[in-house]
């Protein structure tokens, strides 16, 4: 796995992967990553404890909140999560699926991010499981390390 000097270098590499493998172009503004406590993240996203690990809110724009439990510099599964959120930044930046009602727009954006997330991980022999249109985790701690 590639080693990166810092988070910005990793973001540049992930954006390059996205712009090479999809129709997305570079964002107008470089995304900011903020690592926050899991509790704070779930409160922000769900209004209660939940299993969310990352969030790209509508505002502030170009900002991704990641759980402090994630280590995208070292873990390819965590790197996939960051790539997924960067796709959400680009979707907003390039106004993708805006012609749909809000619920459909969100669903299409999530599906698009999940598909690309899986394509990215497949290069490392990994994949994510998803159900109901959201990334899911196996409840069992099986020895199967195919899944992130």
N, C-alpha and C positions, 0 to 999 in steps of 0.2 A: 504494500500500500504506500502511496506517496506520502512524503513528509512535507509539511508546510511550516514555514517560519513563524507565521502568525495567522490569526483569524481572518484578517483582510485578504491575505494571499489565498486562503482556502475559499473565501467568498468569490474572489476573482475566478478561481479555477472552476467552481460550481456554476457560476454565471456563464463561463465559456462553454461548459458542458451543455447547459440548457440552450444557449443560443445556437450551438452546433447541431443539437438533436431535435430541436423544436422550431416552431415559427416565431418564437419570442425574440425580441431584440433587447439589447442592453437597456436597463432602466435609466430614466432621465436623471435620477439621483441615486448615489450609492447607498445601499441599505445599511441601517444601523442594527446591531445585535445587542440586546440587553439580557444578561443572565439574571434571573430573579428566583427567589425561593419558590418551591413547588406550591406551597400554601397560597402565596400571593398570586401565582399564575392561575390556579384553579378558581380562586375568588374572582379574578378578572374575567375568566372565560365562562365559568359556570355559576358563579354566585354562591358556590359551596365547594366542598372537597370533591375533586374529580380527578380522573387519571390523565388529564391533558399534559403534554410535555412541551408544547410550543403553540404560540399564538401570533398571528399577524392581524392586528386590529385595523379597522377602517381609519382610525385616527389614534395616535400620530401616524401619518403615512410613512412609508419606507422604514418601518420599525418592526423588528421581529423580537418577540420575547421568548426566550428559551429557559427551560428549567435548569437550575444550577446543577442538577443531577446529570445533565448531558455533557458529553465531552467530544464534540465533533472533530476536534483536532486528532483524536486517537482512535475513535470508534466509527467504523464504516456505517453502522446502523444509525448512529446519531448524526452522521454526516448526511445520510439520506433524509432525515427529518429536516435538517437545515435546507437541503435542496428543495424539498416539498414547500417549505415556507417561502423560499426565494421565488418559486413559481407563483405563489399567491401575490407577492410583491409585483411581479411582472404582469400578472393578470389585471391587477388594479391599475398599474402604470399604463398598460396598453388597452385598457377598457374592454377586456374580453368578456363576451357573453352579456354585455349590458342591455341588449335588446330584449332580454327575458325578464319575467317578474323576479323579485328578489330571491324567493325560495328556489326557483329553478336555476337562477344565476349561481347561487351558492353551491347547489348540487353539482352543476356542470363544472364549476371551477374546482371543486373537491375531486371529482372523478378525473379530471385532466391532471391534477397534481399527483393523484395516487398512481395513475398509469405511468407517468414519467418517473415517479419515485421508484416504482418496481423495475422499470427499464434500467435506471441507473444502478440499482442494487444488483440486478442480474449480472452485471459486469464483474461483480465480486462474489458471484455464486450465492447470493442472498435474495430474499424477497420478503415482502410484508403481506400479512394476511389482512383482508378487509371484509367487513360485513356492514350492511345497511349504509354503504357509501362512506364509511369512515375506517381509518386504520384501526386494526384490532390487535390484541395481544393474546397469546395462548395463556390460558389460566395455569396449565401444568408447566412445571419447570422441566420439560422433557430434554433429553440429550440432543434433540434435533436442532442443530444450529444453522439450519438452512434459513429459518425465519428470524427476522430481526425482532 
